Amino acid sequence: MTDLAVRSDDATENLPATPAQTPAPQPMYTSELLLWVEEARQANKIAQSLANTSFVPASLRGKPHDITAAILAGKELGLQPMATLRSMDVIQGTPALRAHAMRGLVQSHGHKVWLEKQTPTVVIYQGQRREADGSYGKVQTSEWTIERARDLGLLAKDQWKKQPQTMLTARATGEICRLIASDVLHAMPYAVEELDESNRYESTAAPIRVTAAEITTAAALPAPAGPVTAAEIVANGSTPAAAQTSISEADGQPWPTTAQPPDHVEDGGE
């Protein structure tokens, strides 16, 4: 081995150790609110694509803003967009679950709901709340009778004349679900049938139908902007354009206002 090689090896051994290169931690600037803004924009795109299809209930058809609100509300309940459209209507600007969907949602969380009695004059539902330790609480009961409906002035309504048993069932369902699992229902404690007892369920209007090609074309909207971070907000000194984008940007219409439940809707002990 030559002197040059020896000196080279010695020089290498005397070099200071190079610290291992570790990737710098990426700060988590993205907030839940900004993520919700992005989800709202995507929900609006879905709504624009489906607004005129026969998959959308009559009360929502042609109303992309209401559909957007329904999809977002359904997501909070754990429902996928299409399941939401099959389970929910927007009544006077208020999203509401249909009675059967409300019952199914409560049962999916482990609570018990069962039909005790059903006739054209009386419907009784009972239920038990499933506690955190897996046990079940006290049996709760909701009883709706024709006399109770008459006292509230409901029998003059068309649907009560045509199908009193169905309407009693819907009322009892909503009431028992509120009694045992109000936390599951969040901001939608009333069933559609409790808020809207018009002739909407027997509408004979022909549905607006579109083809799969039209849906695909409608879905070809501009790609969404990248996720907005809190760092961008701080750097720019204002809300970024992506976060400022309104989910109603398609035609500039405002969000629907939220209506309060009718005075005759009973709370059932809530």
C-alpha positions in Angstrom: 0.0 0.0 0.0 1.4 3.4 -0.9 1.9 6.4 1.4 -0.8 8.2 -0.5 -3.3 5.5 0.1 -2.5 5.4 3.8 -2.8 9.2 4.2 -6.2 9.0 2.3 -7.5 6.4 4.7 -6.4 8.3 7.7 -8.1 11.5 6.5 -11.3 9.6 6.0 -11.2 8.2 9.5 -10.6 11.7 11.0 -13.7 13.3 9.3 -16.5 14.2 11.7 -19.5 11.9 11.6 -22.3 13.2 9.4 -25.6 13.2 11.3 -28.4 11.1 9.8 -30.7 13.2 7.5 -34.3 12.9 8.9 -37.2 14.5 7.1 -38.4 17.7 8.8 -41.8 17.2 10.4 -44.6 18.7 8.4 -46.8 21.0 10.5 -50.5 20.0 10.5 -52.1 23.3 9.5 -55.3 21.9 7.9 -58.3 22.5 10.1 -61.5 20.5 10.2 -63.4 23.6 9.1 -61.3 24.0 6.0 -61.8 20.3 5.2 -65.5 20.8 5.6 -65.4 23.6 3.1 -63.7 21.3 0.6 -66.3 18.5 1.3 -69.1 21.1 0.8 -67.7 22.0 -2.6 -67.5 18.3 -3.6 -71.1 17.7 -2.3 -72.3 20.6 -4.5 -70.7 19.0 -7.5 -72.6 15.7 -6.7 -75.8 17.7 -6.3 -75.4 19.5 -9.6 -75.0 16.1 -11.3 -78.0 14.5 -9.7 -80.4 17.4 -9.3 -82.6 16.4 -12.3 -82.5 12.6 -12.0 -85.3 10.4 -10.9 -83.0 9.1 -8.1 -83.8 12.4 -6.3 -87.1 12.7 -4.3 -89.7 15.1 -5.6 -89.1 17.6 -2.8 -85.4 17.9 -3.8 -85.5 17.5 -7.6 -84.1 20.4 -9.4 -82.8 22.0 -6.2 -79.0 21.4 -6.1 -78.5 23.7 -3.0 -81.1 21.7 -1.0 -79.5 18.5 -2.2 -76.1 19.8 -1.1 -77.4 20.6 2.4 -79.0 17.1 2.5 -75.8 15.4 1.6 -73.8 17.3 4.2 -76.4 16.6 6.9 -76.5 12.9 5.9 -72.7 12.7 6.2 -72.9 13.9 9.8 -75.3 11.0 10.4 -73.0 8.5 8.7 -75.0 8.2 5.5 -73.6 8.0 2.0 -74.9 10.5 -0.6 -77.3 8.1 -2.4 -78.5 6.6 0.9 -79.2 10.2 2.1 -81.3 10.9 -1.0 -83.4 7.8 -0.3 -83.8 8.6 3.3 -84.2 12.4 3.6 -86.3 15.3 2.4 -85.9 19.0 2.9 -89.1 20.5 4.3 -89.3 24.3 4.4 -85.5 24.4 4.4 -85.2 21.9 7.2 -83.5 18.5 6.4 -85.6 15.6 7.9 -85.3 11.9 7.9 -88.2 9.7 6.8 -89.7 7.7 9.6 -88.3 4.3 8.5 -84.8 5.8 8.0 -84.9 7.3 11.4 -85.8 4.0 13.0 -83.1 2.2 11.0 -80.5 4.7 12.0 -81.3 4.4 15.7 -81.2 0.6 15.5 -77.9 0.7 13.6 -76.4 2.3 16.8 -77.5 -0.7 18.9 -80.6 0.7 20.4 -83.8 -1.4 20.4 -87.0 -0.2 18.7 -90.0 -2.4 18.2 -93.7 -2.2 17.2 -96.0 -3.2 20.1 -99.4 -2.5 18.6 -100.7 -1.1 15.3 -104.3 -0.4 14.3 -106.0 2.4 12.4 -106.8 4.1 15.7 -103.7 3.4 17.9 -100.0 2.7 17.3 -97.6 1.9 20.1 -93.8 1.8 19.7 -91.4 0.8 22.5 -87.6 1.1 22.7 -84.6 0.8 24.9 -81.4 2.7 24.8 -78.1 0.8 24.6 -75.8 2.1 27.3 -72.0 2.5 27.0 -71.4 -0.7 29.0 -73.6 -2.7 26.6 -76.6 -2.9 28.9 -80.0 -1.6 28.0 -81.9 1.1 29.9 -85.5 1.4 30.8 -88.2 0.5 28.3 -89.7 3.7 26.8 -93.1 3.9 25.2 -94.7 6.1 22.6 -98.4 5.8 22.0 -100.3 7.7 19.3 -104.0 7.5 19.1 -106.7 9.0 16.9 -107.9 11.0 19.9 -104.5 12.5 20.4 -104.2 13.4 16.7 -107.7 15.0 16.9 -106.8 17.1 19.9 -103.9 18.5 17.9 -106.1 19.3 14.9 -104.4 16.8 12.6 -107.4 14.8 11.4 -108.5 17.6 9.0 -105.3 17.0 7.0 -105.7 15.0 3.8 -103.1 12.3 4.6 -104.7 11.7 8.0 -108.1 11.1 6.3 -106.6 8.7 3.7 -104.1 6.7 5.8 -104.4 7.4 9.5 -102.5 4.2 10.5 -99.5 5.2 8.5 -99.5 8.7 10.0 -99.9 7.4 13.5 -97.0 5.0 12.9 -94.7 7.8 11.7 -95.6 10.0 14.7 -94.9 7.2 17.1 -91.7 6.3 15.4 -90.3 9.8 15.6 -91.3 10.1 19.2 -89.7 6.9 20.4 -86.5 7.6 18.5 -86.2 11.0 20.2 -86.9 9.4 23.6 -84.1 6.8 23.5 -81.5 8.2 21.1 -81.8 11.9 20.5 -78.0 12.1 20.3 -78.1 9.8 17.2 -80.5 12.2 15.4 -78.3 15.3 16.0 -80.1 18.3 14.3 -82.8 16.2 12.7 -85.1 15.1 15.5 -88.4 15.2 13.5 -89.5 12.7 10.8 -90.5 14.0 7.4 -94.0 12.8 8.0 -94.2 15.0 11.1 -93.2 18.1 9.3 -95.0 17.6 6.0 -98.4 16.0 5.9 -99.5 17.4 2.5 -100.4 15.4 -0.6 -96.7 15.3 -1.7 -96.5 11.5 -1.2 -99.2 10.9 -3.9 -98.0 13.3 -6.5 -98.8 12.2 -10.0 -96.3 14.5 -11.8 -94.1 12.7 -14.2 -90.5 12.6 -13.0 -87.8 14.4 -14.9 -85.5 11.7 -16.5 -82.1 12.1 -17.8 -79.6 9.7 -19.4 -76.4 8.3 -18.0 -74.5 10.4 -20.6 -76.1 13.6 -19.3 -75.1 12.7 -15.8 -71.5 12.1 -16.9 -71.4 15.3 -18.8 -72.8 17.3 -15.9 -70.2 15.7 -13.6 -67.3 17.0 -15.8 -66.8 20.1 -13.7 -63.5 22.0 -13.1 -61.1 20.1 -10.8 -61.2 21.3 -7.3 -58.4 23.5 -5.9 -55.9 21.8 -3.7 -56.5 21.6 0.1 -56.4 25.0 1.8 -54.2 25.2 4.8 -54.1 27.5 7.8 -50.6 28.6 6.7 -52.0 30.0 3.5 -54.6 31.9 5.4 -51.9 33.4 7.7 -49.6 34.2 4.8 -52.2 35.9 2.7 -53.8 37.7 5.5 -57.3 36.7 4.3 -59.3 33.6 3.4 -57.9 31.9 0.2 -60.1 31.9 -2.9 -60.7 28.2 -2.6 -62.1 28.6 0.9 -64.2 31.6 -0.2 -65.8 29.6 -3.0 -69.5 29.2 -2.1 -71.1 25.9 -2.6 -73.8 27.8 -4.3 -71.4 29.5 -6.8 -73.2 27.9 -9.7 -75.9 30.5 -9.8 -75.3 32.7 -6.8 -78.4 31.7 -4.9 -78.2 31.8 -1.1 -78.5 28.9 1.2 -82.1 28.0 2.1 -83.2 29.3 5.4 -83.9 26.9 8.3 -87.5 26.7 9.3 -88.7 25.8 12.8 -91.0 22.7 13.2 -94.7 23.5 13.2 -96.3 24.4 16.5 -98.5 21.3 16.4 -95.5 18.9 16.4 -95.2 17.3 19.9 -91.8 16.7 21.4 -92.7 13.5 23.1 -90.7 14.3 26.3 -87.5 15.6 24.6 
